[in-house]
């Protein structure tokens, strides 16, 4: 079995729950709040973004290494997301 090919639904649910309860956070803040590696959070956020349950949002926070970290937030129930324009000639 190869590492990284199996999703971890419990971590996925934990990330989503944290975003619903605490609001927009950086991936580092999520990792700190949940006590899991930031690499795991990044993977779970990517999966949730692919499912349309989490989106990048405006704003940033200073990370632990002096770098600005973007924020993500949970998508609200019934919220419609803008889909990217696919017709380049429209």
Secondary structure, DSSP 8 states (H G I E B T S, - for coil): --TT-S--HHHHHHHHHHHHHH-SEEHHHHHHHHTS-HHHHHHHHHHHHHTTSEEEEEEEEE-TTS-EEEEEEE--TT---------TT-
